[in-house]
Amino acid sequence: MVQIRDEKPGDIAAREHLLDASLGEARRLKTSERLREGRCPAEGLALVAEREGRMVGTVRLWHVEAGPGRSALLLGPLAIDPAMQGLGLGSVLMRSALRRAGILGHGAVLLMGDAPYYARFGFSPRLTDGLFMPGPFERERFLGLELRPGTLAGARGTLRATGAWDEAAPTRVLAADVAISGAGARRRVA
């Protein structure tokens, strides 16, 4: 039996292991990851699937701005333990997350994913026609779902992360973020 529950702070290591096993290291290079990086997921919208005390699925939703002044959620990643894939657990986890987002009053969910798979939940690429990711992305995989009709009508612009900063998250330091001066190196925090 699989239980869907809220993610807890103690789940982070198991979640990262599951994401690596399901999606591989390339997941960290995706444009959508830049919108999640260093942020907390939306409150009440980080779920895990657990079987016999082991995490077998995970999904999180994140606050974003879908054009000026328009709030939405970005879903992802949705990952299922490779040994459990094909059993419908991804659908159960997805429906749980979308139902909870609606109950919490959110109006729209966006994601990058396989259009034929996500169409069963109501996602469509036409809802993101005027929206862009803040980096390279595949237009046909950029999908939207309105939990409240009209939420994405006329949405235009580039997605921007708006969720709370995760104070416990490690800070990424890129070569472009380090300036060398006579006093040594200093990190620029954006």
NORFENJO-V721308 format. One record per residue. N is the residue number from 1. RES is the residue in one small letter. OMEGA is omega in radians with two decimals (NA if undefined). D_LAST is the distance of its C-alpha to the last C-alpha in Angstrom with 2 decimals. Layout:
n:N res:RES omega:OMEGA d_last:D_LAST
n:N res:RES omega:OMEGA d_last:D_LAST
//
This chain:
n:1 res:m omega:-3.14 d_last:44.10
n:2 res:v omega:3.11 d_last:40.38
n:3 res:q omega:3.02 d_last:38.57
n:4 res:i omega:-3.11 d_last:35.43
n:5 res:r omega:3.05 d_last:33.47
n:6 res:d omega:3.04 d_last:30.13
n:7 res:e omega:3.10 d_last:27.75
n:8 res:k omega:3.12 d_last:27.76
n:9 res:p omega:3.14 d_last:25.38
n:10 res:g omega:-3.12 d_last:28.04
n:11 res:d omega:-2.96 d_last:27.80
n:12 res:i omega:-3.12 d_last:24.47
n:13 res:a omega:3.13 d_last:26.15
n:14 res:a omega:3.12 d_last:28.88
n:15 res:r omega:3.14 d_last:26.52
n:16 res:e omega:3.10 d_last:24.58
n:17 res:h omega:3.12 d_last:28.04
n:18 res:l omega:3.13 d_last:29.31
n:19 res:l omega:3.11 d_last:26.43
n:20 res:d omega:-3.13 d_last:27.02
n:21 res:a omega:-3.07 d_last:30.77
n:22 res:s omega:-2.97 d_last:30.58
n:23 res:l omega:3.13 d_last:27.86
n:24 res:g omega:-3.10 d_last:27.40
n:25 res:e omega:-3.10 d_last:24.53
n:26 res:a omega:3.14 d_last:23.74
n:27 res:r omega:-3.10 d_last:22.25
n:28 res:r omega:-3.09 d_last:18.95
n:29 res:l omega:-3.04 d_last:18.78
n:30 res:k omega:3.13 d_last:19.22
n:31 res:t omega:-3.14 d_last:17.09
n:32 res:s omega:3.10 d_last:17.62
n:33 res:e omega:3.11 d_last:16.08
n:34 res:r omega:3.12 d_last:12.64
n:35 res:l omega:-3.13 d_last:13.22
n:36 res:r omega:-3.00 d_last:14.33
n:37 res:e omega:3.09 d_last:12.07
n:38 res:g omega:-3.11 d_last:11.01
n:39 res:r omega:3.01 d_last:12.86
n:40 res:c omega:3.02 d_last:16.38
n:41 res:p omega:3.10 d_last:19.15
n:42 res:a omega:-3.09 d_last:20.95
n:43 res:e omega:3.13 d_last:23.37
n:44 res:g omega:-3.05 d_last:26.72
n:45 res:l omega:2.98 d_last:25.66
n:46 res:a omega:-3.03 d_last:25.20
n:47 res:l omega:3.03 d_last:28.70
n:48 res:v omega:2.99 d_last:30.57
n:49 res:a omega:-3.08 d_last:34.09
n:50 res:e omega:3.10 d_last:36.10
n:51 res:r omega:3.14 d_last:39.52
n:52 res:e omega:3.09 d_last:41.60
n:53 res:g omega:-3.12 d_last:38.64
n:54 res:r omega:3.10 d_last:36.54
n:55 res:m omega:-3.14 d_last:33.49
n:56 res:v omega:3.10 d_last:34.55
n:57 res:g omega:3.13 d_last:32.04
n:58 res:t omega:2.99 d_last:28.58
n:59 res:v omega:3.08 d_last:26.70
n:60 res:r omega:3.02 d_last:23.61
n:61 res:l omega:-2.98 d_last:22.46
n:62 res:w omega:3.08 d_last:18.98
n:63 res:h omega:3.02 d_last:18.11
n:64 res:v omega:2.98 d_last:17.08
n:65 res:e omega:-3.11 d_last:17.81
n:66 res:a omega:-3.02 d_last:20.52
n:67 res:g omega:-3.06 d_last:20.56
n:68 res:p omega:3.05 d_last:20.23
n:69 res:g omega:-3.08 d_last:21.25
n:70 res:r omega:-3.12 d_last:22.56
n:71 res:s omega:3.06 d_last:21.69
n:72 res:a omega:3.04 d_last:22.47
n:73 res:l omega:3.02 d_last:22.02
n:74 res:l omega:-3.11 d_last:21.04
n:75 res:l omega:3.01 d_last:23.53
n:76 res:g omega:-0.25 d_last:23.14
n:77 res:p omega:2.97 d_last:23.91
n:78 res:l omega:-3.10 d_last:27.57
n:79 res:a omega:3.12 d_last:29.28
n:80 res:i omega:3.08 d_last:32.84
n:81 res:d omega:-3.13 d_last:34.44
n:82 res:p omega:3.14 d_last:36.26
n:83 res:a omega:-3.10 d_last:39.54
n:84 res:m omega:-3.11 d_last:39.18
n:85 res:q omega:3.12 d_last:38.16
n:86 res:g omega:-3.12 d_last:40.70
n:87 res:l omega:3.13 d_last:42.00
n:88 res:g omega:-3.12 d_last:40.22
n:89 res:l omega:3.09 d_last:37.70
n:90 res:g omega:3.11 d_last:34.76
n:91 res:s omega:3.13 d_last:36.53
n:92 res:v omega:-3.14 d_last:37.14
n:93 res:l omega:3.12 d_last:33.53
n:94 res:m omega:-3.13 d_last:32.34
n:95 res:r omega:3.10 d_last:34.95
n:96 res:s omega:-3.13 d_last:34.06
n:97 res:a omega:-3.13 d_last:30.37
n:98 res:l omega:3.11 d_last:31.31
n:99 res:r omega:-3.13 d_last:34.02
n:100 res:r omega:3.11 d_last:31.78
n:101 res:a omega:3.10 d_last:29.10
n:102 res:g omega:3.12 d_last:31.98
n:103 res:i omega:-3.14 d_last:33.41
n:104 res:l omega:3.03 d_last:30.10
n:105 res:g omega:3.12 d_last:30.20
n:106 res:h omega:-3.04 d_last:27.57
n:107 res:g omega:-3.06 d_last:28.68
n:108 res:a omega:3.09 d_last:27.30
n:109 res:v omega:3.10 d_last:26.03
n:110 res:l omega:3.06 d_last:24.53
n:111 res:l omega:2.98 d_last:24.51
n:112 res:m omega:-3.11 d_last:24.83
n:113 res:g omega:-3.10 d_last:28.26
n:114 res:d omega:-3.05 d_last:31.90
n:115 res:a omega:3.14 d_last:33.38
n:116 res:p omega:3.12 d_last:36.91
n:117 res:y omega:-3.04 d_last:35.79
n:118 res:y omega:3.08 d_last:33.59
n:119 res:a omega:-3.14 d_last:36.15
n:120 res:r omega:3.12 d_last:38.28
n:121 res:f omega:3.13 d_last:35.74
n:122 res:g omega:-3.14 d_last:35.64
n:123 res:f omega:-3.11 d_last:32.54
n:124 res:s omega:3.07 d_last:32.95
n:125 res:p omega:-3.11 d_last:31.17
n:126 res:r omega:-3.14 d_last:32.65
n:127 res:l omega:-3.13 d_last:30.38
n:128 res:t omega:-3.08 d_last:27.28
n:129 res:d omega:-3.10 d_last:28.97
n:130 res:g omega:-3.09 d_last:26.71
n:131 res:l omega:-3.13 d_last:23.43
n:132 res:f omega:2.99 d_last:21.16
n:133 res:m omega:-3.11 d_last:18.65
n:134 res:p omega:-3.13 d_last:15.37
n:135 res:g omega:-3.12 d_last:16.92
n:136 res:p omega:3.08 d_last:20.43
n:137 res:f omega:3.12 d_last:22.67
n:138 res:e omega:-3.06 d_last:26.39
n:139 res:r omega:-3.07 d_last:27.48
n:140 res:e omega:3.12 d_last:30.50
n:141 res:r omega:-3.13 d_last:28.48
n:142 res:f omega:-2.95 d_last:26.16
n:143 res:l omega:3.11 d_last:28.16
n:144 res:g omega:3.08 d_last:28.31
n:145 res:l omega:3.06 d_last:30.50
n:146 res:e omega:3.04 d_last:31.31
n:147 res:l omega:2.99 d_last:32.22
n:148 res:r omega:-3.10 d_last:33.30
n:149 res:p omega:3.09 d_last:35.00
n:150 res:g omega:-3.09 d_last:33.34
n:151 res:t omega:-3.12 d_last:29.78
n:152 res:l omega:-3.13 d_last:28.52
n:153 res:a omega:3.11 d_last:31.20
n:154 res:g omega:-3.14 d_last:29.82
n:155 res:a omega:-3.12 d_last:26.19
n:156 res:r omega:3.04 d_last:24.40
n:157 res:g omega:-3.11 d_last:20.93
n:158 res:t omega:3.11 d_last:18.04
n:159 res:l omega:3.11 d_last:16.96
n:160 res:r omega:3.11 d_last:13.68
n:161 res:a omega:3.13 d_last:12.70
n:162 res:t omega:-3.12 d_last:13.65
n:163 res:g omega:3.13 d_last:14.70
n:164 res:a omega:3.08 d_last:14.11
n:165 res:w omega:3.09 d_last:11.65
n:166 res:d omega:-3.08 d_last:13.90
n:167 res:e omega:-3.13 d_last:14.00
n:168 res:a omega:-3.09 d_last:16.33
n:169 res:a omega:3.07 d_last:14.37
n:170 res:p omega:3.12 d_last:13.77
n:171 res:t omega:3.08 d_last:10.38
n:172 res:r omega:3.08 d_last:10.61
n:173 res:v omega:3.10 d_last:10.66
n:174 res:l omega:3.13 d_last:11.59
n:175 res:a omega:-3.13 d_last:13.79
n:176 res:a omega:-3.12 d_last:11.71
n:177 res:d omega:-3.10 d_last:8.91
n:178 res:v omega:3.09 d_last:11.80
n:179 res:a omega:-3.14 d_last:13.55
n:180 res:i omega:3.09 d_last:17.14
n:181 res:s omega:3.13 d_last:18.87
n:182 res:g omega:-3.13 d_last:22.26
n:183 res:a omega:-3.13 d_last:20.93
n:184 res:g omega:-3.11 d_last:19.43
n:185 res:a omega:3.03 d_last:16.13
n:186 res:r omega:-3.09 d_last:12.90
n:187 res:r omega:3.05 d_last:9.62
n:188 res:r omega:3.12 d_last:6.41
n:189 res:v omega:-3.13 d_last:3.78
n:190 res:a omega:NA d_last:0.00
//
